[in-house]
Amino acid sequence: MVEPYIMLMRKPKSFESMLDATAWKLLSIIAFRASRTGSTVYGLEPGEAFVGDYKNLKLTRSKYRTALKKLEKRGFITTRTTNRGTIAKLVDSEVYDINIEANNHQTDHQATTRRPSDDHQVTTNNNDKNVKNEKKREEGSAPADDCFVLAKMIKQRLPAGQTETDADTAAGLVDKLLRRGAAVDEIKAVIGWFADDPFWRRSITSVAKFAEHYDTMARQLAAKIEAIRTRFPPGPCSRDRNCTRPTIDYEHDDYGKRWWWCQKHYPFKVEGKGRLAKAIRELTGNMVDDVYGLFK
Ligand SMILES: [Zn+2]
């Protein structure tokens, strides 16, 4: 039996891509990891790979993000976010050809009614673990990359005439929020929301002000998210009649029937695309990676 391999095409485009070291590394990892046939167990479609565990890949968050954006912009990959981490899909076979096996007979409906071995998923998924590790911060360590990224995101959303805060001070302020227990996605949600709020967009004029009023803003946003959730009273989990977990999101199928899902039984194909998730994403400017982890 032949050992599995992937093809690297000898083309100018390949050579050009190699010159950007980090993007090349990430592209190679995606090609190496990508599922050829898709995986129901891990919720992957053909050509898709988990990439959210940037620390395992020896990348900083900012380098990983930049490389991912570049690959997306150059048309090599598309990405989607799930509550088990970011998934990249290799959509260009001009450089790496992994011989993707198209299986179009597997429709969305079939995929959602199939029942994967859930326990297996939970114990073998490394991405979830990574997210949790990221939230656990050591006392006394220097601001991590995500602090700088978040601080920059805040600055970009400030009104004109903002008070300038240098990068280190701004990252330090964000670091304090994280140490107090704010999650990265929660901060992102507040960043996405405050600049569109008639009151906060006028009073938040610096990163310091953002940090000062963070708790109040987070509380208000949490109430808004809760209001969205209660507007659609959840039904029982449609995946398994015996499931008693609280449902978190719903989707309509081709026949207009509403399907409710708990976090465990959420169908991977529509993950993060259910009606409630969409409403929350819109409220937070599409900035959050994990709408289900918000404000719980
Ligand atoms: Zn369920």
Residues whose N, C-alpha, C, O or C-beta is under 5 A from the ligand:
A	BS01	ZN	C237 R239 C243 R245 C262 H265
